Each structure stands twice: as C-alpha cells, then as structure tokens.
Amino acid sequence: SAAFSPDGKKVVTASMDRPAQLWDAASGKCLHTFEGYGGNVLFGAFSPDGKQVVTASTAGTTKLWDVASGECSHTIQGHRGCVFSAAFSPDSKQVVTASIDRSAKLWDAASGECLHSFEDQGHEVRCAAFSPDGKQVVTASRSAKLWDTASGECLHTLQGLEYDYHERAVNSAAFSPDG
C-alpha cells in the first residue's frame, strides 16, 4: 500500500518484501525505514494530524510510528493472525485494525489499550474504517457492518438485496465524506 500524508509532503509505503518506509514526496528521498516486524508489512497510513504512521503486518502486530523521529511509539498486539489494515480516527486518538482472525479491534492510540473487539464477523476482516465524526466504524468481511465506537455494539449489517451476505469477501468499505 501507499498513502500521502495529510499535507501531501510525505508518502508511506508498505511492501511484502521490505519494511515500511517514509518518503519525501518532493525529492523522492527515503526519510525513515520502519523496521522490527516478524512478518511482512501489508499496510501503512498516516494519522489525520500527520504526526504518526500506523503499519499492519502478517505477524499480527500493528505499530505506531512517530513521523518526525521515525521511532516506534507503540506495538499493538492482540490479534491472532495477520492484520490486513489499520486506520486512525479523525481526531488521531484511536486506531482500528482488521484481521484474518475474524475480528476488528479498536485501540487507544496513546496507550495501545484495546477498547473494543468487534467479533461478530464470521470471516476474516479485510478492512475497517472510521466515519468522518469518529462515532462509527465500518468493517468489511463477508458482509459490511457498522459498529458504534463508544459501546462496541453492532448497529447494522449491510446486506445485499438478494443475499444475506456477499458470496465472496468484501475487500474494502468506506464512509462518504459527509458521513
């Protein structure tokens, strides 16, 4: 994966054959290499305030990195397998992760503490994303589900017109910018 920083001046890349890296978008120069995984890095994303990067790996770990120093501020563990994706909340205070272990988890970005585990998935969770106001999370598995971030409760299961679920995995889900 690859993503621009909110100001467009930096890029984070994640690759199956290398650690995640932080790049200067203007010069193409590598600023930091984020190392220390037991597996491949599948995903990288910036926090909305641009101060942190989150990375997700096949080793089941998620790491939070300081953009300025390149240092790891937290290693988040709690999934029982590969973490496919991770995202920061709009206020950069929480992180949601999606895993092959059939769960998505909500974490406190400052402490690394698990706040909620969204378990009612039935299949691996490929993606999780916050609503623009940070009050909900959408997860993508065999169906898409909406979760309340305060209570951890499932609010809705988004089903197709003819089926209770998609026949294959839902690979991504996102909220519209207006929520």
Salt bridges, closest charged atoms under 4 A:
ASP101 OD2 - HIS79 ND1 3.10
GLU119 OE2 - LYS105 NZ 3.52
ASP120 OD2 - LYS145 NZ 3.27
GLU124 OE2 - ARG126 NE 2.67
